[in-house]
Amino acid sequence: MDMQLMASGLEVTAFGLGGVFSVLILFYFATKVMLALSKKMSKKQKMDRSKS
């Protein structure tokens, strides 16, 4: 097996795994932000309802 081909394969694998994990981390933080916004809006709606 050619070592140059093996090195290229490992490089592609590393970039692929890095891409997958970066997207997973992005989804994690996007979910955290949406959850925080949802809680904030829910509290605001409860405050508005209690004033009525």
C-alpha positions as a printed NumPy array, in Angstrom:
array([[  0.   ,   0.   ,   0.   ],
       [  1.305,   3.434,  -0.932],
       [  2.112,   5.622,   2.098],
       [  1.132,   8.791,   0.234],
       [ -2.316,   7.321,  -0.422],
       [ -2.609,   6.258,   3.223],
       [ -1.674,   9.762,   4.42 ],
       [ -4.226,  11.324,   2.069],
       [ -6.898,   8.964,   3.364],
       [ -6.135,   9.84 ,   6.969],
       [ -6.225,  13.543,   6.135],
       [ -9.649,  13.221,   4.511],
       [-10.862,  11.188,   7.497],
       [ -9.633,  13.835,   9.938],
       [-11.343,  16.629,   7.994],
       [-14.555,  14.609,   7.815],
       [-14.637,  13.857,  11.526],
       [-13.738,  17.454,  12.331],
       [-16.617,  18.657,  10.185],
       [-19.091,  16.28 ,  11.788],
       [-18.1  ,  17.236,  15.325],
       [-18.114,  20.956,  14.54 ],
       [-21.678,  20.681,  13.204],
       [-22.733,  18.712,  16.29 ],
       [-21.254,  21.408,  18.53 ],
       [-23.034,  24.066,  16.471],
       [-26.365,  22.235,  16.913],
       [-25.718,  21.949,  20.659],
       [-25.164,  25.687,  21.085],
       [-28.068,  26.562,  18.781],
       [-30.335,  24.378,  20.924],
       [-29.07 ,  26.049,  24.113],
       [-29.77 ,  29.512,  22.657],
       [-33.263,  28.53 ,  21.49 ],
       [-34.042,  27.036,  24.907],
       [-32.912,  30.215,  26.672],
       [-35.022,  32.365,  24.331],
       [-38.007,  30.094,  24.849],
       [-37.726,  30.348,  28.636],
       [-37.395,  34.134,  28.436],
       [-40.472,  34.447,  26.206],
       [-42.439,  32.084,  28.428],
       [-41.671,  34.188,  31.506],
       [-42.694,  37.338,  29.642],
       [-46.015,  35.792,  28.606],
       [-46.703,  34.697,  32.19 ],
       [-45.985,  38.228,  33.441],
       [-48.28 ,  39.728,  30.794],
       [-51.09 ,  37.317,  31.684],
       [-50.816,  38.037,  35.4  ],
       [-51.118,  41.799,  34.76 ],
       [-54.392,  41.344,  32.834]])
